[in-house]
């Protein structure tokens, strides 16, 4: 066995401390910083709102040769000295004024496709005299355009380690992790660090001096020249960023995306449906009849199945959105939407928080802290929950599948319509609030267009995996708990069989004793008696009584007591609507039909179908617009330091949802549907 080198012993000594070294990724927007972070950390990344910070940050763990290190992905900034919230956050983080500990190393991201500007940015960070490592990103793109960087020569010029990397391909990622560990180990004294940086201009150097210095370094360490953008790319940019053509292209792209989701996801959905059905049959055949079996089959398996069966749509959505973002398209869509949004009183900086709210309103609202104007920020907070988040997806999929069964293209357009309805309601609400409670103009957005790139399938798979795991964790904790509570409320108190049920069972017994009777006829009569008994049980249970009491409020929308209970439960968490409906619905537990088939055949107490076209459409509109997330209301209270705004938000969104749902139902009923 080879003897350990002194440096190996020193590196192992680092890991005898209580925490691994921490590195902060510092770079400009669209330089491949987050892609590199995802490559370093993979599924080990987590989202964390670090105490004292002004935005949500990503923190992950990366493996190196001698152990692991923490990686913090800071917001992209154009300069450390700028007086904007993002730059202040990065300065405070590097100085140790926020979080539990200051980073040990700053990993400065240098974009190889725009290297002169990256060098100017790096000079500001290097003069902070903390251990640094330069990660030259997008190197594969630069080489394809005829440009390359000599890492050794650049390291000699800057006085710190330089690693050529590519987050997309994985080039240099392990070398970067090792370089960060070495930088953390060899803390540099002030004198030694200044000596290493003797090529840099003095701290009082102007931007023109820095530009000259960057060009001198560039001439020394780089070879080749970046090829100019093609005319084709420029023409595509003009089309995708046009206020009209760009928005039309965005609608078309999203329509194709959602249509493909409905078409592709049906296969894994059917597989999950079969798995949960088989599990329920096994428990039903293994456990003795009683409350425990009912809890496992109807409460746990049935409730979780009602949510998890929609996991394929959620995973596919984030996979495809990640590909669009990685390709550079979403930045063009943001630019096209900027001027349009400002007409409604929303600032250009609101696009990113609103886009983030399509995943979840919580990080979207937290990211509004980067909007400098108080009124702009408050307006964005108030309308962010209108954006359709992933918690609404199971409800969208269920109702759209019922409305457009077997028609994926129409289902895809309806899906886009749900997202568009929420966005339009948010814009109109912003227009109203900016001309009444929060008067004032909105600020334009500064946005740099990233180059077009071939999207990374691996990165998209990581994003899909992270979102899928998060969804399953919710299903395994909060949703499971609510499902168990709802099963108990719908199962108790037990209701004795009614006279009608006893009469139906007596008729079934008489028919069964007849000669040459068709077994299917007997089974049909038994099913009718079981369904009637289930309806009686639901009406007499605690959940049924709650639904009956609250039903008058939702009856104009076409909701019966079952839908009323499911809607009320969804104010705790939107995801549990389908699970609650599966638990409390009057369906035969021995029915082997799929989830959608069971719910499509579900009936009211009077025997009529529950999901008629007007009712399903009304419910879809209600869920698109209603405020049904208590954690979001709590966060708005914390962000605004007042109950005034979350209460206004709840009343306005819920009232608007009820009114629009009623209008849609009345229009469809008038049309004879």
VMD Tcl script that draws the C-alpha trace (Angstrom):
set ca {
  {0.00 0.00 0.00}
  {1.38 3.39 -1.02}
  {2.22 5.81 1.77}
  {-0.10 8.78 2.19}
  {1.16 12.10 0.92}
  {1.24 15.03 3.40}
  {-1.56 16.78 1.51}
  {-3.76 13.67 1.77}
  {-3.25 13.62 5.54}
  {-4.11 17.33 5.75}
  {-7.25 16.83 3.65}
  {-8.40 13.98 5.88}
  {-7.82 16.26 8.86}
  {-10.36 18.68 7.39}
  {-13.01 15.99 7.68}
  {-12.33 15.38 11.33}
  {-14.12 18.69 12.04}
  {-17.85 18.85 12.68}
  {-18.81 20.18 9.24}
  {-17.45 19.83 5.72}
  {-16.01 22.89 3.94}
  {-18.60 25.18 2.36}
  {-18.24 26.78 -1.06}
  {-20.43 29.51 -2.56}
  {-21.04 29.58 -6.31}
  {-20.73 33.19 -7.44}
  {-21.45 34.24 -10.99}
  {-23.46 36.28 -13.45}
  {-26.84 35.17 -14.84}
  {-26.89 32.69 -17.74}
  {-23.32 31.49 -17.15}
  {-24.16 27.84 -16.40}
  {-23.87 28.33 -12.64}
  {-26.99 26.40 -11.61}
  {-26.33 23.70 -14.20}
  {-22.90 23.22 -12.65}
  {-24.48 23.16 -9.20}
  {-26.91 20.44 -10.31}
  {-24.05 18.43 -11.80}
  {-22.01 18.75 -8.60}
  {-24.84 17.90 -6.22}
  {-27.37 15.95 -8.28}
  {-30.31 14.70 -6.25}
  {-28.52 15.69 -3.06}
  {-29.51 19.30 -3.64}
  {-32.10 20.81 -1.35}
  {-33.89 24.13 -1.21}
  {-33.29 26.16 1.92}
  {-34.27 29.64 2.98}
  {-31.18 30.51 4.99}
  {-32.02 32.69 8.01}
  {-31.34 36.33 7.24}
  {-31.18 35.96 3.46}
  {-33.50 37.72 1.07}
  {-34.10 34.85 -1.33}
  {-34.45 31.14 -1.34}
  {-31.09 29.45 -1.91}
  {-30.06 26.01 -3.03}
  {-27.69 24.08 -0.83}
  {-26.27 20.70 -1.77}
  {-23.54 18.21 -1.03}
  {-20.83 17.37 -3.57}
  {-18.38 14.48 -3.42}
  {-14.65 15.01 -3.82}
  {-11.72 12.59 -3.71}
  {-11.23 12.94 0.03}
  {-14.79 13.44 1.21}
  {-17.65 15.85 0.68}
  {-18.29 19.58 0.73}
  {-21.32 21.83 0.92}
  {-22.18 23.88 -2.14}
  {-24.34 27.02 -1.92}
  {-25.88 28.32 -5.15}
  {-26.17 32.12 -4.77}
  {-28.32 34.27 -7.08}
  {-26.84 35.34 -10.38}
  {-25.57 38.94 -10.22}
  {-23.93 41.39 -12.62}
  {-21.56 42.79 -10.01}
  {-20.80 42.51 -6.31}
  {-20.70 46.29 -5.79}
  {-24.12 47.02 -7.30}
  {-26.77 48.43 -4.94}
  {-29.42 45.82 -5.73}
  {-30.81 43.15 -3.36}
  {-29.13 40.23 -5.16}
  {-25.66 41.80 -4.92}
  {-26.18 42.79 -1.30}
  {-27.19 39.21 -0.51}
  {-24.00 37.85 -2.07}
  {-21.83 40.39 -0.24}
  {-23.48 39.59 3.10}
  {-23.10 35.87 2.45}
  {-19.39 36.12 1.61}
  {-18.79 38.35 4.65}
  {-20.53 35.90 6.98}
  {-23.31 38.31 7.96}
  {-26.05 35.80 7.11}
  {-26.41 32.08 7.62}
  {-24.72 29.99 10.27}
  {-21.22 30.33 8.82}
  {-19.40 32.18 6.04}
  {-18.26 30.16 3.01}
  {-14.71 28.84 3.12}
  {-14.24 29.22 -0.63}
  {-15.81 31.32 -3.38}
  {-16.20 29.46 -6.67}
  {-16.24 32.20 -9.31}
  {-18.09 31.21 -12.46}
  {-16.45 32.46 -15.67}
  {-18.45 32.02 -18.87}
  {-16.13 30.89 -21.65}
  {-18.56 32.19 -24.29}
  {-18.30 35.74 -22.88}
  {-14.88 35.58 -21.30}
  {-13.81 39.23 -21.18}
  {-16.88 40.22 -19.20}
  {-16.42 37.20 -16.91}
  {-12.85 38.27 -16.16}
  {-14.03 41.74 -15.13}
  {-16.57 40.17 -12.81}
  {-13.93 37.81 -11.39}
  {-11.57 40.71 -10.63}
  {-14.11 42.25 -8.24}
  {-14.59 38.94 -6.43}
  {-10.87 38.17 -6.26}
  {-10.09 41.50 -4.60}
  {-12.15 40.42 -1.59}
  {-9.04 38.42 -0.63}
  {-10.79 35.17 0.30}
  {-9.84 31.71 -1.05}
  {-11.19 31.44 -4.59}
  {-11.42 28.93 -7.41}
  {-12.28 29.89 -10.99}
  {-14.66 27.53 -12.79}
  {-14.65 28.20 -16.53}
  {-18.12 27.06 -17.62}
  {-19.76 26.47 -21.00}
  {-16.37 25.40 -22.28}
  {-17.92 22.88 -24.68}
  {-20.04 25.62 -26.29}
  {-16.99 27.89 -26.58}
  {-14.88 25.19 -28.25}
  {-17.60 24.55 -30.80}
  {-17.41 28.25 -31.67}
  {-13.60 28.17 -32.00}
  {-12.56 29.56 -28.61}
  {-10.59 27.91 -25.76}
  {-8.92 28.94 -22.48}
  {-5.54 27.79 -21.13}
  {-6.33 26.93 -17.50}
  {-2.68 26.84 -16.37}
  {-1.89 30.26 -17.86}
  {-5.03 31.79 -16.37}
  {-4.21 30.31 -12.95}
  {-0.79 31.93 -13.09}
  {-2.33 35.31 -13.97}
  {-4.99 35.24 -11.25}
  {-3.12 33.46 -8.50}
  {-5.79 30.84 -7.82}
  {-6.84 27.45 -9.16}
  {-8.67 27.42 -12.52}
  {-10.70 24.44 -13.73}
  {-12.26 24.08 -17.17}
  {-15.75 22.67 -16.60}
  {-19.05 21.93 -18.28}
  {-22.13 21.30 -16.18}
  {-23.87 19.78 -19.18}
  {-21.25 17.13 -19.98}
  {-19.62 16.74 -16.56}
  {-16.20 17.81 -17.82}
  {-13.90 18.90 -14.96}
  {-16.56 18.54 -12.24}
  {-14.57 16.14 -10.04}
  {-11.42 18.23 -10.55}
  {-13.36 21.32 -9.47}
  {-14.50 19.62 -6.24}
  {-10.91 18.65 -5.43}
  {-9.68 22.19 -6.19}
  {-12.28 23.65 -3.84}
  {-11.12 21.34 -1.05}
  {-7.52 22.39 -1.58}
  {-8.50 26.06 -1.50}
  {-10.37 25.47 1.76}
  {-7.34 23.69 3.23}
  {-4.69 26.25 2.23}
  {-6.17 29.43 3.67}
  {-4.15 32.34 2.27}
  {-2.90 35.19 4.39}
  {-3.61 38.75 3.27}
  {0.00 39.38 2.16}
  {0.29 36.14 0.22}
  {-3.04 36.70 -1.48}
  {-2.13 40.25 -2.54}
  {1.15 38.95 -3.95}
  {-0.71 36.35 -5.99}
  {-2.97 39.09 -7.36}
  {-0.24 41.54 -8.31}
  {-1.42 41.58 -11.94}
  {-4.77 43.04 -10.93}
  {-5.29 46.83 -10.94}
  {-5.48 48.67 -7.66}
  {-8.71 48.75 -5.71}
  {-9.42 52.22 -7.08}
  {-9.21 51.11 -10.71}
  {-11.99 52.30 -12.99}
  {-14.12 50.06 -15.18}
  {-12.06 51.09 -18.20}
  {-8.90 49.98 -16.37}
  {-10.52 46.64 -15.57}
  {-11.63 46.23 -19.16}
  {-8.06 46.85 -20.37}
  {-6.72 44.40 -17.80}
  {-9.28 41.78 -18.84}
  {-8.38 42.16 -22.50}
  {-4.66 41.81 -21.67}
  {-5.33 38.61 -19.71}
  {-7.60 37.35 -22.46}
  {-4.86 37.82 -25.06}
  {-2.44 35.89 -22.85}
  {-4.58 32.88 -21.86}
  {-7.07 32.40 -24.71}
  {-6.81 31.10 -28.24}
  {-9.23 31.43 -31.13}
  {-12.18 33.74 -31.51}
  {-15.88 33.35 -30.76}
  {-17.91 33.07 -33.94}
  {-20.71 35.60 -34.25}
  {-24.35 34.60 -33.90}
  {-25.81 33.35 -37.15}
  {-28.45 35.29 -39.00}
  {-30.83 32.40 -38.41}
  {-30.45 32.79 -34.61}
  {-31.04 36.53 -34.87}
  {-34.20 36.02 -36.92}
  {-35.48 33.40 -34.47}
  {-34.77 35.79 -31.58}
  {-36.74 38.57 -33.26}
  {-39.72 36.25 -33.66}
  {-39.63 34.71 -30.18}
  {-39.23 38.07 -28.42}
  {-41.91 39.87 -30.44}
  {-44.80 41.08 -28.19}
  {-47.40 39.32 -30.38}
  {-45.56 36.55 -32.22}
  {-43.55 35.69 -29.12}
  {-46.66 35.23 -26.97}
  {-48.35 33.22 -29.73}
  {-45.27 30.99 -29.95}
  {-45.31 30.53 -26.17}
  {-48.97 29.43 -26.24}
  {-48.25 27.00 -29.09}
  {-45.21 25.52 -27.32}
  {-47.11 25.05 -24.07}
  {-50.08 23.50 -25.91}
  {-47.79 20.94 -27.53}
  {-46.12 20.30 -24.18}
  {-49.38 19.61 -22.34}
  {-50.82 17.52 -25.16}
  {-47.71 15.32 -25.07}
  {-48.08 15.00 -21.29}
  {-51.63 13.66 -21.62}
  {-50.62 11.26 -24.36}
  {-47.39 9.92 -22.87}
  {-48.45 9.79 -19.22}
  {-51.44 7.53 -19.80}
  {-49.18 4.46 -19.93}
  {-47.41 4.89 -16.56}
  {-50.73 6.10 -15.09}
  {-52.40 2.85 -16.08}
  {-49.49 0.95 -14.56}
  {-49.79 2.81 -11.24}
  {-53.54 2.31 -11.28}
  {-53.00 -1.44 -11.70}
  {-50.39 -1.56 -8.92}
  {-52.62 0.21 -6.39}
  {-55.62 -1.87 -7.46}
  {-53.64 -5.07 -7.00}
  {-52.43 -3.91 -3.59}
  {-56.00 -3.13 -2.53}
  {-57.22 -6.54 -3.73}
  {-54.41 -8.28 -1.84}
  {-55.22 -6.47 1.41}
  {-58.93 -7.12 0.92}
  {-58.30 -10.83 0.45}
  {-55.70 -11.14 3.24}
  {-57.05 -9.05 6.10}
  {-60.22 -10.09 7.95}
  {-63.30 -7.95 7.40}
  {-63.38 -4.99 9.75}
  {-62.25 -1.41 10.37}
  {-58.55 -2.19 9.87}
  {-59.13 -3.61 6.41}
  {-61.38 -0.70 5.48}
  {-58.76 1.77 6.69}
  {-55.99 0.13 4.66}
  {-58.03 -0.34 1.47}
  {-60.22 2.77 1.41}
  {-58.26 5.19 3.58}
  {-54.56 4.55 2.93}
  {-54.30 2.74 -0.42}
  {-57.33 4.39 -2.01}
  {-56.45 7.85 -0.73}
  {-52.79 7.73 -1.73}
  {-53.67 6.21 -5.10}
  {-55.97 9.15 -5.79}
  {-52.93 11.46 -5.69}
  {-49.89 9.38 -6.67}
  {-51.55 8.11 -9.85}
  {-50.96 11.62 -11.27}
  {-47.21 11.49 -10.56}
  {-46.34 10.73 -14.23}
  {-47.90 14.01 -15.41}
  {-45.99 16.00 -12.81}
  {-42.67 14.34 -13.64}
  {-43.17 14.78 -17.38}
  {-44.12 18.44 -16.93}
  {-40.92 19.30 -15.08}
  {-38.80 17.20 -17.42}
  {-40.07 19.06 -20.48}
  {-39.93 22.48 -18.78}
  {-36.31 21.80 -17.81}
  {-35.48 21.04 -21.44}
  {-37.13 24.30 -22.53}
  {-35.24 26.30 -19.92}
  {-31.91 24.64 -20.71}
  {-32.37 25.36 -24.42}
  {-32.59 29.11 -23.77}
  {-36.20 29.42 -24.89}
  {-37.82 30.45 -21.60}
  {-35.65 33.59 -21.41}
  {-37.07 34.66 -24.79}
  {-40.60 34.01 -23.53}
  {-39.84 36.18 -20.48}
  {-38.63 39.02 -22.69}
  {-41.74 38.79 -24.85}
  {-43.94 38.96 -21.74}
  {-42.10 41.88 -20.10}
  {-43.69 44.80 -21.97}
  {-47.06 43.06 -21.85}
  {-46.86 42.62 -18.05}
  {-45.93 46.24 -17.42}
  {-49.20 47.36 -18.98}
  {-50.94 45.66 -16.06}
  {-48.77 47.30 -13.43}
  {-46.40 44.40 -12.74}
  {-42.64 45.06 -12.85}
  {-40.34 43.22 -15.20}
  {-38.69 41.59 -12.19}
  {-42.02 39.89 -11.39}
  {-41.65 37.43 -14.27}
  {-39.26 35.12 -12.42}
  {-41.31 34.98 -9.17}
  {-44.47 34.35 -11.15}
  {-42.75 31.66 -13.21}
  {-41.46 30.08 -9.99}
  {-45.01 30.12 -8.60}
  {-46.01 27.61 -11.26}
  {-44.00 25.11 -9.25}
  {-45.14 26.41 -5.86}
  {-46.30 29.83 -4.71}
  {-44.08 29.69 -1.60}
  {-40.67 30.07 -3.32}
  {-42.25 32.46 -5.82}
  {-43.41 34.77 -3.04}
  {-40.06 34.54 -1.24}
  {-38.19 35.47 -4.41}
  {-40.20 38.71 -4.64}
  {-37.83 40.05 -1.97}
  {-35.48 40.87 -4.85}
  {-37.98 43.38 -6.29}
  {-36.66 46.76 -5.08}
  {-39.91 48.77 -5.12}
  {-42.27 47.99 -2.20}
  {-45.47 48.48 -4.22}
  {-44.16 46.37 -7.09}
  {-43.24 43.63 -4.66}
  {-46.57 43.69 -2.85}
  {-48.53 43.57 -6.11}
  {-46.52 40.54 -7.21}
  {-47.12 38.79 -3.87}
  {-50.87 39.33 -4.14}
  {-51.18 37.78 -7.61}
  {-48.56 35.01 -7.36}
  {-51.08 32.38 -6.07}
  {-53.11 32.81 -9.27}
  {-50.33 30.98 -11.12}
  {-51.23 27.29 -11.43}
  {-48.92 25.37 -9.09}
  {-48.15 21.64 -9.16}
  {-50.62 21.04 -6.30}
  {-53.42 21.82 -8.76}
  {-52.18 19.37 -11.38}
  {-53.98 16.23 -10.04}
  {-57.28 18.15 -10.05}
  {-56.62 19.53 -13.54}
  {-55.73 16.09 -14.87}
  {-58.81 14.47 -13.31}
  {-61.34 17.04 -14.50}
  {-59.82 17.57 -17.95}
  {-59.62 13.80 -18.45}
  {-63.32 13.56 -17.60}
  {-64.22 16.44 -19.91}
  {-62.02 15.39 -22.86}
  {-61.65 11.62 -22.51}
  {-59.71 10.15 -25.45}
  {-58.94 13.58 -26.96}
  {-55.38 14.45 -25.89}
  {-55.07 17.53 -28.12}
  {-58.21 19.11 -26.68}
  {-57.06 18.08 -23.21}
  {-53.71 19.78 -23.84}
  {-55.44 22.97 -24.97}
  {-57.66 22.86 -21.88}
  {-54.56 22.47 -19.72}
  {-53.05 25.57 -21.35}
  {-56.38 27.28 -20.79}
  {-56.16 26.61 -17.04}
  {-52.68 28.12 -16.86}
  {-53.75 31.04 -19.06}
  {-56.89 31.64 -16.98}
  {-54.84 31.87 -13.79}
  {-52.28 34.16 -15.42}
  {-54.96 36.44 -16.93}
  {-56.77 36.64 -13.58}
  {-53.46 37.56 -11.94}
  {-52.75 40.28 -14.51}
  {-56.23 41.78 -14.23}
  {-56.03 41.67 -10.43}
  {-52.65 43.42 -10.60}
  {-54.13 46.04 -12.93}
  {-56.93 46.65 -10.42}
  {-54.74 46.83 -7.31}
  {-52.10 49.07 -8.97}
  {-54.79 51.61 -9.82}
  {-56.47 51.57 -6.43}
  {-54.50 50.41 -3.38}
  {-50.96 50.47 -4.84}
  {-50.83 53.30 -7.34}
  {-47.64 53.80 -9.33}
  {-45.81 52.72 -12.54}
  {-43.99 49.39 -12.86}
  {-40.28 49.15 -13.66}
  {-38.91 47.49 -16.82}
  {-36.80 44.35 -16.59}
  {-33.14 43.98 -17.54}
  {-32.68 40.55 -19.10}
  {-29.74 39.04 -20.92}
  {-30.50 36.43 -23.56}
  {-28.59 33.18 -23.06}
  {-27.28 31.48 -26.20}
  {-29.28 28.64 -27.71}
  {-28.01 25.33 -26.38}
  {-28.75 21.67 -26.80}
  {-30.66 20.80 -23.60}
  {-29.20 18.25 -21.22}
  {-31.32 15.12 -20.82}
  {-29.44 14.21 -17.65}
  {-30.09 17.56 -15.97}
  {-33.76 17.35 -16.94}
  {-33.95 13.87 -15.43}
  {-32.43 15.18 -12.18}
  {-35.03 17.98 -12.06}
  {-37.81 15.47 -12.74}
  {-36.47 13.18 -10.02}
  {-36.25 15.98 -7.45}
  {-39.81 17.15 -8.12}
  {-41.14 13.60 -8.12}
  {-39.49 12.81 -4.79}
  {-40.88 16.02 -3.29}
  {-44.37 15.12 -4.47}
  {-44.11 11.59 -3.06}
  {-42.86 12.95 0.28}
  {-45.96 15.12 0.47}
  {-48.10 12.11 -0.39}
  {-46.37 10.06 2.30}
  {-46.82 12.64 5.07}
  {-49.42 15.38 4.88}
  {-51.65 13.76 2.26}
  {-51.58 10.40 4.04}
  {-52.54 12.05 7.33}
  {-55.44 13.92 5.74}
  {-56.58 10.74 3.96}
  {-56.72 8.82 7.25}
  {-58.66 11.61 8.95}
  {-61.10 11.85 6.03}
  {-61.62 8.08 6.03}
  {-62.48 8.20 9.72}
  {-64.89 11.11 9.21}
  {-66.59 9.30 6.31}
  {-66.73 5.88 8.04}
  {-68.19 6.96 11.39}
  {-70.68 6.91 12.93}
  {-71.90 3.72 11.34}
  {-75.37 4.00 9.83}
  {-77.82 1.09 10.00}
  {-79.15 -0.16 6.62}
  {-82.19 1.84 5.52}
  {-85.54 0.34 4.61}
  {-84.75 0.89 0.95}
  {-81.45 -1.03 1.23}
  {-83.15 -3.91 3.09}
  {-85.82 -4.08 0.40}
  {-83.17 -4.14 -2.37}
  {-81.27 -6.94 -0.62}
  {-84.50 -8.92 -0.19}
  {-85.23 -8.57 -3.92}
  {-81.68 -9.70 -4.71}
  {-82.14 -12.77 -2.49}
  {-85.41 -13.69 -4.23}
  {-83.89 -13.34 -7.70}
  {-80.82 -15.37 -6.71}
  {-83.02 -18.33 -5.68}
  {-84.79 -18.41 -9.03}
  {-83.93 -21.17 -11.49}
  {-81.70 -20.38 -14.48}
  {-81.05 -16.85 -13.26}
  {-78.23 -14.93 -14.95}
  {-75.38 -14.37 -12.42}
  {-74.75 -10.93 -13.93}
  {-78.27 -9.87 -12.99}
  {-77.70 -10.90 -9.37}
  {-74.34 -9.09 -9.31}
  {-75.95 -5.93 -10.71}
  {-78.64 -5.97 -8.02}
  {-76.00 -6.51 -5.32}
  {-73.98 -3.57 -6.63}
  {-77.06 -1.32 -6.58}
  {-77.75 -2.28 -2.96}
  {-74.08 -1.69 -2.04}
  {-74.07 1.72 -3.68}
  {-77.26 2.77 -1.95}
  {-75.86 1.63 1.39}
  {-72.67 3.60 0.70}
  {-74.72 6.72 -0.09}
  {-76.67 6.32 3.16}
  {-73.41 5.87 5.07}
  {-71.92 9.01 3.53}
  {-74.95 11.14 4.33}
  {-75.02 9.89 7.91}
  {-71.27 10.13 8.57}
  {-69.56 13.15 10.09}
  {-68.08 14.08 6.69}
  {-71.52 13.81 5.13}
  {-73.06 16.03 7.80}
  {-70.35 18.64 7.28}
  {-70.99 18.50 3.54}
  {-74.75 18.82 3.99}
  {-74.31 21.89 6.22}
  {-71.91 23.64 3.79}
  {-73.59 22.41 0.59}
  {-75.93 25.44 0.19}
  {-72.86 27.65 -0.30}
  {-71.64 25.54 -3.24}
  {-74.97 24.24 -4.61}
  {-75.17 27.07 -7.21}
  {-71.91 25.72 -8.63}
  {-73.38 22.22 -9.01}
  {-71.53 20.69 -6.05}
  {-73.27 18.10 -3.85}
  {-72.21 17.20 -0.30}
  {-69.39 14.93 -1.60}
  {-67.80 17.65 -3.72}
  {-68.39 20.18 -0.96}
  {-66.40 18.09 1.56}
  {-63.62 17.51 -0.97}
  {-63.42 21.24 -1.76}
  {-63.37 22.20 1.92}
  {-60.57 19.69 2.58}
  {-58.57 21.07 -0.34}
  {-58.25 24.41 1.48}
  {-55.72 22.57 3.67}
  {-53.84 21.30 0.61}
  {-55.08 21.24 -2.98}
  {-53.47 17.86 -3.64}
  {-55.89 15.98 -1.37}
  {-59.02 16.85 -3.37}
  {-58.89 13.70 -5.49}
  {-57.89 11.51 -2.54}
  {-60.74 12.88 -0.42}
  {-63.21 12.35 -3.24}
  {-62.04 8.76 -3.67}
  {-62.49 8.10 0.05}
  {-65.92 9.67 0.51}
  {-67.42 8.89 -2.91}
  {-70.22 6.36 -3.14}
  {-68.47 3.71 -5.21}
  {-68.34 -0.04 -4.88}
  {-65.05 -0.93 -3.17}
  {-64.96 -4.21 -5.13}
  {-65.21 -2.39 -8.46}
  {-62.08 -3.13 -10.51}
  {-62.48 -0.10 -12.77}
  {-59.74 2.51 -13.04}
  {-59.69 5.65 -10.93}
  {-61.10 7.85 -13.69}
  {-63.81 5.32 -14.53}
  {-64.88 5.09 -10.89}
  {-65.11 8.84 -10.48}
  {-66.81 9.37 -13.84}
  {-69.57 6.97 -12.77}
  {-69.91 8.43 -9.29}
  {-73.46 9.50 -8.46}
  {-75.24 11.87 -6.14}
  {-77.71 10.90 -3.43}
  {-80.56 11.18 -5.97}
  {-78.81 8.78 -8.38}
  {-77.80 11.35 -11.01}
  {-74.22 11.57 -12.27}
  {-71.94 13.71 -10.11}
  {-69.60 14.88 -12.85}
  {-71.76 16.38 -15.56}
  {-70.03 18.66 -18.05}
  {-71.27 21.90 -16.38}
  {-70.27 20.68 -12.91}
  {-66.81 19.47 -14.00}
  {-66.15 22.72 -15.87}
  {-67.38 24.79 -12.90}
  {-65.13 22.86 -10.53}
  {-62.16 23.27 -12.88}
  {-62.62 27.05 -12.98}
  {-63.02 27.19 -9.21}
  {-59.74 25.34 -8.62}
  {-57.95 27.48 -11.20}
  {-58.77 30.71 -9.37}
  {-59.41 29.93 -5.69}
  {-56.95 30.53 -2.85}
  {-56.68 27.03 -1.37}
  {-53.36 26.94 0.43}
  {-53.06 27.86 4.11}
  {-49.21 27.81 4.05}
  {-49.29 30.47 1.31}
  {-51.55 32.70 3.40}
  {-49.23 32.27 6.38}
  {-46.22 33.22 4.25}
  {-47.97 36.31 2.85}
  {-48.70 37.35 6.45}
  {-45.02 36.95 7.30}
  {-43.79 38.78 4.20}
  {-46.19 41.72 4.53}
  {-46.16 41.86 8.35}
  {-49.94 42.30 8.31}
  {-53.10 40.18 8.16}
  {-54.71 42.79 5.91}
  {-53.11 41.55 2.69}
  {-53.58 37.76 3.10}
  {-57.23 38.28 4.13}
  {-57.77 40.54 1.12}
  {-56.07 37.93 -1.05}
  {-58.22 35.09 0.30}
  {-61.52 36.97 -0.01}
  {-60.76 38.30 -3.51}
  {-59.49 35.01 -4.97}
  {-62.22 32.87 -3.39}
  {-64.97 35.31 -4.39}
  {-63.63 35.56 -7.94}
  {-63.39 31.75 -8.18}
  {-66.97 31.28 -6.98}
  {-68.34 33.94 -9.32}
  {-66.51 32.74 -12.43}
  {-67.39 29.08 -11.70}
  {-71.07 30.05 -11.43}
  {-70.95 31.99 -14.70}
  {-69.31 29.09 -16.57}
  {-71.86 26.59 -15.26}
  {-74.81 28.82 -16.15}
  {-73.46 29.35 -19.68}
  {-73.07 25.61 -20.22}
  {-76.51 24.85 -18.78}
  {-78.04 27.50 -21.03}
  {-76.31 25.83 -23.96}
  {-77.99 22.53 -23.13}
  {-74.88 20.67 -21.89}
}
mol new
graphics top color blue
foreach p $ca { graphics top sphere $p radius 0.5 }
foreach p [lrange $ca 0 end-1] q [lrange $ca 1 end] { graphics top cylinder $p $q radius 0.2 }
display resetview
